[in-house]
Amino acid sequence: MNGKRAQVQIQTFDSSEAVIRTHPSFGCQSTQMECAYGGRKLTVRLVPDARIPVDTLAVSKTAARRLRLAADGWTFYATVSDSQIRLGPLIGILANPRWDKAKQTLRPSGQLEGLRRMVEIAEEQGARCFLFHLTDIDLSKGNVTGYTLDDGKWVRRPFPLPDVIYDQLVSRKIERDPKLQEKRAALSKKYGNKFFNDGFFDKWEVYEWLQDSDVSSHVPETIRHRTWREAIAFVNRHSMTFLKPLHGSLGLGIARFVRARDGSVAYELKQSARSVVRGKGASAAEVLEAFRTRLRRRPYIWQQGLALATYKGRPVDIRILMQRDESGEWKRTKMFARVAKSGDFTSNLTTGGDAMTVDAAFSECLPSAADRRRAKAQIRRLAKEVAAAVEAGSGRTFGELGIDLGIDQQGKAWIIEVNSKPRKAPRSEKGRQDLVDLSFRRPIGYAIYLAQQSS
């Protein structure tokens, strides 16, 4: 988007006309121009007025109402070209905000503090950001009921359609709601690459994207569960096997099978954050009988188990948060090790795992500093290649990906999982707070970058 760009404060005044008053130095050459805000466009009469401060746009209340420009005192970037003044950008964050009518604010949730931080960051950067639910948007009329901050308080306001949408809807239940799937599909079609991190992944589609890319040698053998015979053969082929729900998260519902030399198989099933069920059978066929009902209820994949690095006997993997920055380039924001709690086989932090530095976690299996440097270099390189492979395979746009990698006993990196909705907490007790802050800044910077690109 070419043209003069300046940060301005919006002030409104009474008038029955669609009028904008600007200081003469603002640079508008015409007496009539199009003013755009999100998906709204309105022809306005321009009036140069030396009494208007240089950093202010005085917008008539009639124009503000038609543009869905909600409040006095809001600060925006205004981009002026020969024929248009564009305010914004306007960023919509798709989430699950719930309005408390009695208290006139948003109800607390585990995600709300992080969402608040991103709304604040957008405002600091001269953009306007609001939260919305799929039920809040009317594509046919070009309207959205959104939730934003005004003087630090959550308010409910009418908005035009945003310039760009960042998907932070972390409820798989809502995503699978048939009544809402059609609206999501319509949004995705309308916005194209300006709707980023659209939807969750399923593990099989991720496997197919990676298998058909340059990183295929780092992908464990994986099959989709289809027949009983294939499942038994797969467990018998590997000394360790994982069974994972296609649409699972947080490590829940995952089972690990370990086959002994005599053919017997022991298993562990992560039923909940605090519950691991264990059992054993004389053969794979006998053990899998305990999973017959479970395998009928939902789709699963079988995946080759790996002898990964451990820390004090506890499994270790590496979480890399890859994010695009304000220039649209992939950058590594955070990288840390996740160590499973004692007696567990999954390392998710939400179910009891511990976070620590990669050097500390690898200190036992890779005692040499040179070996640790090589392992970290391999992980960094692979994470960037995985991000590119996922975008190429999916044909979708992503501003961030959570990539879980492991290092085996021979020092080779393996891809464990890729997450389109990596969990981010706005505060850190153990890690670097500056990197935590950066993890919230980068998606907003990328949203602003996308909004400024030609459609």
Secondary structure, 3 states (H helix, E strand, C coil): CCCEEEEEEEEEECCCCCEEEECHHHCCCCCEEEEEECCEEEEEEEEECCCCCCCEEEEEHHHHHHHCCCCCCCEEEEEECCCEEEEECEEEEECCCCEECCCCEECCCCCHHHHHHHHHHHHHCCCEEEEECHHHEECCCCEEEEEEEECCEEEEEEEECCCEEEECCCCHHHHCCHHHHHHHHHHHHHHHHHEECCCCCCHHHHHHHHHCCCCHHHCCCEEECCCHHHHHHHHHHCCEEEEEECCCCCCCCCEEEEECCCCCEEEEEEEECCEEEEEEECCHHHHHHHHHHHHHHCCEEEEECCCECEECCEEEEEEEEEEECCCCCEEEEEEEEEECCCCCCCCCHHHCCEEECHHHHCCCCCCCHHHHHHHHHHHHHHHHHHHHHHHHHHCCCCCEEEEEEEEECCCCEEEEEEECCCCCCCCCCCCCHHHHHHHHHHHHHHHHHHHCCCC
